[in-house]
Amino acid sequence: MKVAVTGATGLFGYALVRVFGERHDVVPLGRAEADITDAYPVRSGLERLLADVGIRSAAIRDLDISDENPAEAFRVNVHGTRNVVGAAQSTGAAVAYISTDAVFDGQRELPYDETDVPIPPTVYGRTKLRGEQITAQLPRYWIFRVSVLFGPGKINMVDKVLEAASYSREYVAPSDQVANATYTLDAAVTIRDVIESGRCGTYHVANQGAVSRSELARRAAEIAGLDTVKVIGMPSAQMGRRAQRPKQSVMLLRALKEGGFALPRPWPEALEAYIRSR
Ligand SMILES: NC(=O)c1ccc[n+]([C@@H]2O[C@H](COP(=O)([O-])OP(=O)(O)OC[C@H]3O[C@@H](n4cnc5c(N)ncnc54)[C@H](OP(=O)(O)O)[C@@H]3O)[C@@H](O)[C@H]2O)c1
């Protein structure tokens, strides 16, 4: 299979390129090769490459930046998706769209599965949901929702915790935001399994189990053998962030289970594997 990966210079793009590259012909596309907000290079790129699948990982993924600059979030996350989907329509490629737990409002107590109706409360979540809807117009598409990524290739939350703890600096993380954690390499393997199966649709992809941001941070420091005293949990309302944060956005991996796919390992094992590999 020939697979074009947008957002290849990003945290998840790194893992997708590495994992798909083990079995497929991968073309990494950074912003320099294809700015997805510009229809022409995206279309001519996919036509020239004759890609079977375009993985659309590129995004403005910061909730506060999206809230501060909704037009830019819309331009990249919505208009950019329209360009990728338009190019796929003209070349016959399938699209795999990387989405987020932020499409859910995070206000209820129960976890969300793929059949729950998303009602995103933030600009970021709304632009990502619109991107999902545009992607779902294709005859062959996948939507993969991931949450709280960590892995190699780009500084991420786990790296920041470990850096702070190793210098005995304070690291403050929300204690009341519970979600999944996702090791990028594990998620990329699962996404590759699903795409290779040809079974299109919407899938939640994350390591198993729920965890708060502060628990994840504390466990990372513990695994690395660092002092956890300065890893501090704080209610998100006290952290002065601009965009609203979901309290509970845990996703059930129902579609993977029902499809008979191997589930990513539980998050503590994945976190340990990442930290040992650094
Ligand atoms: N990180 C998380 O915890 C998280 C959680 C849930 C869902 N997600 C989703 O996962 C996907 C990947 O996120 P990530 O963490 O890998 O993000 P990231 O590290 O910020 O990478 C985003 C990528 O998008 C590229 N990009 C931005 N604007 C672009 C444009 N106009 N044209 C082409 N490329 C552009 C960036 O290129 P430059 O390097 O040139 O800016 C970068 O390669 C996103 O779709 C995000 O919504 C992430």
The ligand as an SDF file (V2000), in Angstrom:
LIG
                    3D

 48 52  0  0  0  0  0  0  0  0999 V2000
   -1.3940   15.4940   21.0350 N   0  0  0  0  0  0  0  0  0  0  0  0
   -2.4660   14.9870   21.6070 C   0  0  0  0  0  0  0  0  0  0  0  0
   -2.4780   14.7370   22.8420 O   0  0  0  0  0  0  0  0  0  0  0  0
   -3.7080   14.6960   20.7990 C   0  0  0  0  0  0  0  0  0  0  0  0
   -4.8600   14.2290   21.4700 C   0  0  0  0  0  0  0  0  0  0  0  0
   -5.9940   13.9270   20.7180 C   0  0  0  0  0  0  0  0  0  0  0  0
   -5.9730   14.0380   19.3440 C   0  0  0  0  0  0  0  0  0  0  0  0
   -4.8460   14.4940   18.7040 N   0  0  0  0  0  0  0  0  0  0  0  0
   -4.8880   14.6010   17.2330 C   0  0  0  0  0  0  0  0  0  0  0  0
   -3.7870   13.8860   16.7330 O   0  0  0  0  0  0  0  0  0  0  0  0
   -3.3020   14.5000   15.5410 C   0  0  0  0  0  0  0  0  0  0  0  0
   -1.8210   14.6750   15.6460 C   0  0  0  0  0  0  0  0  0  0  0  0
   -1.5190   15.5140   16.7560 O   0  0  0  0  0  0  0  0  0  0  0  0
   -0.0130   15.7790   17.1970 P   0  0  0  0  0  0  0  0  0  0  0  0
    0.0380   15.7360   18.6690 O   0  0  0  0  0  0  0  0  0  0  0  0
    0.9080   14.9340   16.3950 O   0  0  0  0  0  0  0  0  0  0  0  0
    0.1390   17.2970   16.7390 O   0  0  0  0  0  0  0  0  0  0  0  0
    1.4600   18.1260   16.5210 P   0  0  0  0  0  0  0  0  0  0  0  0
    2.6380   17.4430   17.1310 O   0  0  0  0  0  0  0  0  0  0  0  0
    1.1310   19.5240   16.9080 O   0  0  0  0  0  0  0  0  0  0  0  0
    1.6380   18.0580   14.9590 O   0  0  0  0  0  0  0  0  0  0  0  0
    0.7390   18.6720   14.1050 C   0  0  0  0  0  0  0  0  0  0  0  0
    1.2720   18.5630   12.7090 C   0  0  0  0  0  0  0  0  0  0  0  0
    0.3820   19.2800   11.8490 O   0  0  0  0  0  0  0  0  0  0  0  0
    1.1620   20.0470   10.9700 C   0  0  0  0  0  0  0  0  0  0  0  0
    0.4030   21.1690   10.4340 N   0  0  0  0  0  0  0  0  0  0  0  0
   -0.1780   22.1900   11.1030 C   0  0  0  0  0  0  0  0  0  0  0  0
   -0.7510   23.0430   10.2260 N   0  0  0  0  0  0  0  0  0  0  0  0
   -0.5180   22.5310    8.9880 C   0  0  0  0  0  0  0  0  0  0  0  0
   -0.8460   22.9370    7.6800 C   0  0  0  0  0  0  0  0  0  0  0  0
   -1.5290   24.0730    7.4450 N   0  0  0  0  0  0  0  0  0  0  0  0
   -0.4640   22.1700    6.6260 N   0  0  0  0  0  0  0  0  0  0  0  0
    0.2320   21.0300    6.8250 C   0  0  0  0  0  0  0  0  0  0  0  0
    0.5910   20.5890    8.0490 N   0  0  0  0  0  0  0  0  0  0  0  0
    0.2190   21.3430    9.1030 C   0  0  0  0  0  0  0  0  0  0  0  0
    2.3280   20.4890   11.8030 C   0  0  0  0  0  0  0  0  0  0  0  0
    3.3600   20.9420   10.9570 O   0  0  0  0  0  0  0  0  0  0  0  0
    4.4430   22.0060   11.5020 P   0  0  0  0  0  0  0  0  0  0  0  0
    5.3770   21.1790   12.3470 O   0  0  0  0  0  0  0  0  0  0  0  0
    5.0450   22.5430   10.2570 O   0  0  0  0  0  0  0  0  0  0  0  0
    3.6740   23.0420   12.2830 O   0  0  0  0  0  0  0  0  0  0  0  0
    2.6520   19.1850   12.5300 C   0  0  0  0  0  0  0  0  0  0  0  0
    3.3980   18.3310   11.7020 O   0  0  0  0  0  0  0  0  0  0  0  0
   -4.0960   15.7950   15.3780 C   0  0  0  0  0  0  0  0  0  0  0  0
   -5.0400   15.6040   14.3760 O   0  0  0  0  0  0  0  0  0  0  0  0
   -4.7330   16.0160   16.7210 C   0  0  0  0  0  0  0  0  0  0  0  0
   -5.9760   16.6780   16.5890 O   0  0  0  0  0  0  0  0  0  0  0  0
   -3.7120   14.8140   19.4040 C   0  0  0  0  0  0  0  0  0  0  0  0
  1  2  1  0
  2  3  2  0
  2  4  1  0
  4  5  1  0
  4 48  2  0
  5  6  2  0
  6  7  1  0
  7  8  2  0
  8  9  1  0
  8 48  1  0
  9 10  1  0
  9 46  1  0
 10 11  1  0
 11 12  1  0
 11 44  1  0
 12 13  1  0
 13 14  1  0
 14 15  2  0
 14 16  1  0
 14 17  1  0
 17 18  1  0
 18 19  2  0
 18 20  1  0
 18 21  1  0
 21 22  1  0
 22 23  1  0
 23 24  1  0
 23 42  1  0
 24 25  1  0
 25 26  1  0
 25 36  1  0
 26 27  1  0
 26 35  1  0
 27 28  2  0
 28 29  1  0
 29 30  1  0
 29 35  2  0
 30 31  1  0
 30 32  2  0
 32 33  1  0
 33 34  2  0
 34 35  1  0
 36 37  1  0
 36 42  1  0
 37 38  1  0
 38 39  2  0
 38 40  1  0
 38 41  1  0
 42 43  1  0
 44 45  1  0
 44 46  1  0
 46 47  1  0
M  CHG  2   8   1  16  -1
M  END
$$$$
